[in-house]
């Protein structure tokens, strides 16, 4: 009997032991998932691990910012005094300045500061919380826009460049990275020796000064710039901030903030591209004064070349400028240079015309002298024959030849036959036009008065001094006024 009952007892004890082991394993698993497992190592108990609150799901009443519990379509303290919104700006780059479109492009970090008690939360460490642009669409933010802006956008690579930082007491920092292209009223009366002052204007679109007070958070220190900002054509002289009220007849008064900056244009580029070529063209036109007046192709081609080159320079400068209705400083210089080049062409036209008139006059005088001449031959013993033609002499000059014998004038064909006979002495044939001394004196005075006009070489000679001297005098006045 005993031997039969022993195997049954052993089986029962093994079964009970298995039940106990299974129960303990289940208890250990429950403690491990609830975070209450206590382990002992070398007889010492370890501290309990704190729970991870970020993994614990909270109810709506336990949400930190309580965004869904308030109506954020209304401004903070709606119906009360104006909410102050501080602004500061950090200019990242000044990308371009366009004279043709009269605008500028700027990239900046725009930051807003205000207090919204609806976003306050309790915090034992008094640390702020930072969010991205997704929360901005659920809360109230200032509706600041850029006045006179043509294009603007918020950078979105790799995500929207928007940052929202909320402090436990409800203070909010709202920052975004913006590129804006705004209009700039430029004055080109002194171009390219000018300085331009442009401004970027910020203003609330919907809220007047009774609802929103926009101000620079730290005065002039609210505007900061990068030291590496530079432009190819301008020197950035100064950045500064101002603020004033703007009035609209239909909506009222608004706070407006200004970012002002002054730019001074670099002149060296325009000296190389505009002023030096224009000056060289004017100097090249003076070369015609040293060219013979009978070289018509050379002087005409040189004058036309300089005129066309000046026209090309003027057209190129105006192509890169807006069509303003006033005269610019560069226009004065180029058009005066063009006038000098054009006058050098006219100078040769005058010289050529007077040369033609002078030739005709001399031709007529020779024909008149031949018709009024007194033929005489004065016999002299000599071996050479001298002929004086077309001269105008006084009575005293004719009396000095009284000792010579008069002979009829020999034609040129008979003179050739006489030259063949060596025995016959040669004669000097003189044609004299007798006139009174008073008439001769009057002619000499009139010739002296018209000497410069008739002597075309003298006009070129005086032009060599007058043109360079006048142009140098103009340059002295021009650079003293505009520099």
C-alpha positions in Angstrom: 0.0 0.0 0.0 2.8 2.5 0.9 4.7 1.8 -2.1 1.6 2.4 -4.2 0.7 5.8 -2.6 4.2 7.3 -2.8 4.2 8.1 -6.5 0.9 9.9 -6.2 2.2 12.2 -3.3 5.3 13.1 -5.3 3.2 14.1 -8.3 1.0 16.2 -6.1 4.0 18.0 -4.6 5.5 18.8 -8.0 2.2 20.2 -9.2 1.9 22.5 -6.2 5.5 23.7 -6.7 4.8 24.5 -10.4 1.7 26.6 -9.4 3.8 28.6 -6.9 6.5 29.4 -9.5 3.9 30.5 -12.1 2.3 32.9 -9.6 5.6 34.6 -8.7 6.4 35.1 -12.4 3.1 36.9 -13.0 3.7 39.3 -10.1 7.2 40.2 -11.3 5.8 41.0 -14.8 3.1 43.3 -13.3 5.6 45.2 -11.2 8.1 45.7 -14.1 5.4 47.4 -16.3 4.1 49.6 -13.5 7.6 50.7 -12.5 7.5 49.4 -8.9 10.0 46.6 -9.2 12.4 46.6 -6.3 15.7 44.8 -6.7 18.3 44.1 -4.2 22.0 44.0 -4.9 24.5 42.9 -2.3 21.9 43.5 0.4 21.3 47.3 -0.5 18.0 48.6 -2.0 18.2 51.0 -5.0 16.1 54.2 -5.4 13.0 54.2 -7.5 13.3 55.5 -11.1 11.1 58.6 -11.7 8.3 58.2 -14.2 8.6 59.9 -17.7 5.9 62.5 -17.7 6.3 63.1 -21.5 5.1 59.6 -22.1 2.1 60.0 -19.8 -1.0 61.1 -21.6 -2.7 64.0 -20.0 -6.3 65.1 -20.2 -7.5 68.4 -21.8 -7.6 70.2 -18.4 -4.0 69.2 -17.8 -2.6 70.6 -21.1 0.2 73.0 -20.5 -0.8 76.0 -22.7 -4.5 75.4 -22.7 -4.8 76.6 -26.3 -8.2 75.1 -26.8 -9.7 76.8 -23.7 -9.4 80.4 -25.1 -10.5 82.4 -28.2 -7.3 83.5 -29.8 -9.1 85.4 -32.6 -9.1 88.4 -30.2 -6.1 90.2 -29.1 -4.8 90.0 -25.5 -6.7 92.2 -23.1 -9.5 92.8 -25.6 -11.5 95.8 -24.8 -8.9 97.2 -22.5 -5.8 99.4 -23.2 -3.6 98.9 -26.2 -1.3 96.0 -26.0 2.4 96.9 -26.3 4.3 95.0 -28.9 8.1 95.4 -29.0 10.1 94.9 -32.2 13.7 94.3 -32.9 15.4 93.5 -36.2 18.6 91.9 -37.2 19.6 92.6 -40.9 21.2 89.5 -42.4 22.0 90.9 -45.8 21.2 93.8 -48.2 20.9 91.8 -51.4 20.5 94.4 -54.2 19.7 98.0 -55.1 17.9 98.6 -58.4 18.0 102.1 -59.9 15.7 101.2 -62.7 12.9 99.8 -60.5 13.8 102.2 -57.6 13.7 99.4 -55.0 15.9 97.4 -52.7 15.9 93.8 -51.4 16.7 92.9 -47.8 16.8 89.7 -45.7 16.2 90.1 -42.0 15.2 88.4 -38.8 12.0 90.1 -37.5 11.2 89.5 -33.8 8.1 90.5 -31.8 7.7 90.7 -28.0 4.4 90.9 -26.2 2.6 89.3 -23.2 -0.5 87.1 -23.5 -1.7 85.8 -20.1 -3.8 83.2 -21.8 -0.5 81.4 -22.6 0.9 81.4 -19.1 1.6 78.1 -17.4 3.1 76.7 -14.2 6.7 75.7 -14.2 8.9 74.7 -11.3 12.1 75.6 -13.2 10.7 78.8 -14.8 12.0 77.8 -18.2 10.5 78.7 -21.5 9.1 76.4 -24.1 10.0 76.7 -27.8 7.7 75.8 -30.7 7.8 75.9 -34.5 5.4 77.5 -36.9 2.6 75.0 -36.4 1.5 76.6 -33.1 1.5 80.1 -34.6 -1.7 79.2 -36.5 -3.5 78.4 -33.2 -2.7 81.6 -31.2 -2.9 85.3 -31.6 0.2 87.0 -33.2 0.7 90.7 -34.3 -0.3 91.4 -37.9 2.8 93.4 -38.8 3.3 94.1 -42.5 5.9 96.0 -44.6 4.6 99.3 -46.0 5.5 100.0 -49.7 6.7 96.4 -50.1 6.6 94.9 -53.6 7.4 91.3 -52.8 8.1 89.5 -49.5 8.2 85.9 -48.3 9.1 83.8 -45.3 11.9 81.3 -45.9 10.7 77.7 -45.8 13.8 75.6 -46.3 13.9 73.0 -44.9 10.8 74.0 -42.9 9.2 77.4 -42.3 11.8 79.7 -40.5 9.4 80.6 -37.7 10.2 80.3 -34.0 7.8 80.8 -31.1 9.0 80.9 -27.5 6.6 81.1 -24.6 7.6 81.9 -21.0 5.7 80.8 -17.9 4.4 84.3 -17.1 2.8 84.6 -20.6 5.6 86.6 -22.4 6.0 85.6 -26.0 8.9 85.9 -28.5 7.8 85.5 -32.1 10.7 85.4 -34.6 10.7 84.8 -38.4 13.2 85.1 -41.3 11.9 87.3 -44.1 13.1 88.6 -47.4 11.4 91.7 -48.6 11.6 93.9 -51.7 10.5 97.5 -50.9 10.3 100.7 -52.8 12.9 103.4 -52.3 12.4 107.0 -53.6 15.7 107.9 -55.1 17.0 111.3 -56.2 19.3 111.0 -59.2 20.0 114.7 -59.7 23.6 114.1 -58.6 24.0 110.6 -60.1 26.6 109.0 -60.1 28.0 111.3 -57.3 24.9 110.7 -55.2 23.9 109.3 -51.8 20.6 107.6 -51.3 18.5 107.1 -48.2 16.1 104.3 -48.1 13.7 103.0 -45.4 11.9 99.8 -44.6 8.5 100.6 -42.8 6.7 98.3 -40.4 3.1 98.8 -39.3 0.1 96.9 -38.0 -2.5 96.3 -40.7 -5.7 95.9 -38.6 -5.0 97.4 -35.2 -4.9 101.2 -34.7 -2.8 102.8 -31.9 -5.8 102.4 -29.6 -5.5 98.6 -29.8 -1.8 97.9 -30.5 1.2 100.0 -29.6 4.1 99.1 -31.8 7.5 100.3 -30.6 11.2 99.6 -30.9 12.1 97.3 -28.0 15.5 98.8 -27.2 15.6 102.0 -29.1 18.4 102.4 -31.6 19.9 99.1 -30.2 16.9 97.3 -31.5 18.5 97.3 -35.0 21.6 95.2 -35.5 23.5 94.4 -38.7 26.0 91.9 -39.9 29.5 93.4 -40.2 30.0 91.5 -43.5 27.1 93.3 -45.3 28.5 95.0 -48.4 27.3 96.0 -51.9 29.2 96.2 -55.1 28.2 99.8 -56.1 27.4 101.3 -52.7 29.0 102.0 -49.4 26.6 101.5 -46.5 27.2 104.5 -44.3 24.6 104.3 -41.5 21.6 102.3 -40.1 19.2 103.9 -37.7 15.6 103.6 -36.4 12.7 106.0 -36.1 9.0 105.8 -35.3 6.0 108.0 -35.9 2.2 107.9 -36.4 0.7 107.3 -39.8 -2.8 108.5 -40.5 -5.4 107.0 -42.9 -8.5 109.0 -43.5 -10.8 106.0 -43.4 -9.3 103.9 -40.6 -7.4 106.2 -38.2 -3.9 106.4 -36.7 -1.3 103.6 -36.7 2.1 103.2 -35.2 4.8 102.9 -37.8 8.4 101.9 -37.4 11.2 102.8 -39.8 14.5 101.1 -40.6 16.6 103.9 -42.3 19.9 103.3 -44.0 22.1 105.6 -46.1 24.1 104.5 -49.2 26.9 106.3 -51.0 27.7 105.3 -54.5 31.2 104.2 -55.5 32.4 106.5 -58.3 35.4 104.5 -59.6 33.2 102.2 -61.7 31.6 105.2 -63.5 35.0 106.9 -63.9 36.2 103.9 -65.9 33.0 103.2 -67.8 31.7 106.7 -68.5 33.9 109.7 -67.6 37.2 108.5 -69.0 35.8 107.4 -72.4 33.9 110.6 -72.8 37.0 112.7 -72.0 39.1 110.6 -74.4 36.6 111.2 -77.2 36.7 114.9 -76.7 40.5 114.9 -76.8 40.5 112.7 -79.9 38.3 115.3 -81.6 41.0 117.9 -81.1 43.4 115.9 -83.3 41.6 117.3 -86.3 43.0 120.7 -85.6 46.5 119.4 -86.4 45.4 117.7 -89.7 45.8 119.6 -92.9 42.6 121.4 -93.9 42.8 119.9 -97.4 42.7 116.3 -96.0 38.9 116.3 -96.1 38.3 112.5 -95.7 40.6 112.3 -92.6 39.0 115.2 -90.7 35.4 114.3 -91.6 35.8 110.6 -90.7 37.5 111.5 -87.4 34.7 114.0 -86.5 31.9 111.5 -87.3 33.6 108.7 -85.3 33.8 110.8 -82.2 30.2 112.0 -82.5 28.9 108.5 -82.9 31.0 107.2 -80.0 29.6 109.9 -77.7 26.1 109.0 -78.7 26.7 105.4 -77.8 28.1 106.3 -74.4 25.1 108.5 -73.6 22.7 105.7 -74.8 24.4 103.1 -72.6 24.2 105.2 -69.5 20.5 106.1 -69.9 19.7 102.4 -70.6 20.6 101.5 -67.0 18.7 104.4 -65.5 15.0 105.2 -64.9 13.4 107.7 -67.2 13.4 110.7 -64.9 12.2 114.1 -66.0 15.2 116.0 -64.6 18.8 116.4 -65.5 21.4 114.2 -63.9 25.0 115.1 -63.1 26.3 112.5 -65.6 23.9 114.0 -68.3 25.6 117.4 -67.9 29.0 116.0 -68.3 28.2 113.8 -71.3 26.2 116.4 -73.1 28.8 119.1 -72.7 31.4 116.6 -74.0 29.1 115.9 -76.9 28.8 119.6 -77.6 32.6 119.9 -77.7 32.9 117.0 -80.1 30.2 118.4 -82.3 31.8 121.9 -82.3 35.0 120.4 -83.5 33.1 119.0 -86.5 31.5 122.4 -87.1 34.9 124.1 -86.9 36.2 122.1 -89.8 33.0 122.8 -91.7 33.7 126.6 -91.2 37.3 126.2 -92.2 36.4 124.3 -95.3 33.8 126.8 -96.3 36.1 129.8 -95.8 38.8 128.0 -97.7 36.5 127.7 -100.7 35.4 131.3 -100.4 39.0 132.5 -100.2 40.0 130.5 -103.3 37.2 132.0 -105.2 38.1 135.5 -104.1 41.8 135.0 -105.1 40.7 133.6 -108.5 38.6 136.7 -109.1 41.4 139.0 -108.0 43.8 137.4 -110.4 41.3 137.8 -113.3 40.6 141.4 -112.3 44.4 142.2 -112.1 44.9 140.7 -115.6 42.2 142.9 -117.1 43.5 146.1 -115.4 47.2 145.5 -115.9 49.6 147.9 -117.9 51.8 145.9 -120.2 55.4 147.1 -120.4 58.8 145.5 -121.1 61.8 147.1 -119.7 65.0 146.2 -121.5 67.8 145.0 -119.3 71.0 143.2 -120.0 70.8 139.9 -118.3 70.9 136.2 -118.8 67.5 135.4 -117.2 64.0 136.5 -117.8 61.7 137.4 -114.7 58.0 137.8 -115.1 55.8 139.5 -112.3 52.1 138.9 -112.7 49.0 140.0 -111.0 50.6 142.5 -108.6 49.0 145.6 -107.1 51.4 148.5 -106.9 51.3 152.2 -106.1 52.4 155.1 -108.3 55.7 155.3 -106.5 56.4 151.7 -107.3 55.8 152.4 -111.0 58.0 155.5 -111.0 60.9 153.4 -109.7 60.9 151.6 -113.1 61.1 154.9 -115.1 64.6 154.1 -116.4 63.4 151.0 -118.2 62.2 151.1 -121.8 58.7 150.0 -122.4 58.0 147.5 -125.1 54.8 145.7 -126.0 54.1 142.5 -124.2 55.4 139.5 -125.9 53.1 136.5 -126.0 54.3 133.2 -124.5 54.6 131.5 -128.0 56.9 134.3 -129.2 58.8 134.2 -125.9 59.7 130.5 -126.7 61.0 131.5 -130.1 63.0 134.3 -128.6 64.6 131.9 -126.1 65.9 129.9 -129.1 67.9 132.9 -130.4 70.9 133.4 -128.2 72.0 136.7 -129.8 68.9 138.7 -128.7 69.1 139.9 -125.0 66.4 138.6 -122.7 63.7 140.9 -121.3 61.8 141.1 -118.0 58.0 141.4 -118.5 56.1 143.1 -115.8 52.4 143.7 -115.5 51.6 146.6 -113.2 48.2 147.7 -111.9 48.4 151.4 -111.0 46.3 152.5 -108.1 46.3 155.4 -105.7 48.0 155.1 -102.3 44.7 155.9 -100.4 42.9 153.0 -102.0 45.8 150.6 -101.1 45.8 151.7 -97.5 42.0 151.1 -97.2 42.4 147.6 -98.6 45.2 146.8 -96.2 43.1 147.7 -93.2 40.2 145.6 -94.4 42.5 142.7 -95.0 43.9 143.0 -91.4 40.4 142.9 -90.0 39.4 139.8 -91.9 42.8 138.1 -91.5 41.5 135.5 -89.0 38.5 134.7 -91.1 40.3 134.5 -94.3 43.3 132.7 -93.0 42.0 129.2 -92.3 45.2 128.1 -90.8 44.8 130.7 -88.1 41.3 129.3 -87.1 42.8 125.9 -86.5 45.6 127.5 -84.6 43.3 129.3 -82.2 41.1 126.2 -81.9 44.1 124.3 -80.5 44.1 126.6 -77.5 40.4 127.6 -77.1 38.9 124.0 -77.1 41.3 122.4 -74.5 41.2 125.5 -72.3 37.4 125.6 -72.3 37.1 121.9 -71.5 39.6 122.1 -68.7 37.7 125.1 -67.2 34.4 123.1 -67.4 35.9 120.1 -65.6 37.2 122.3 -62.8 33.7 123.8 -62.2 32.0 120.4 -62.6 34.1 118.5 -60.1 34.2 121.3 -57.6 30.3 121.5 -57.6 29.5 117.8 -57.4 32.4 116.3 -55.4 
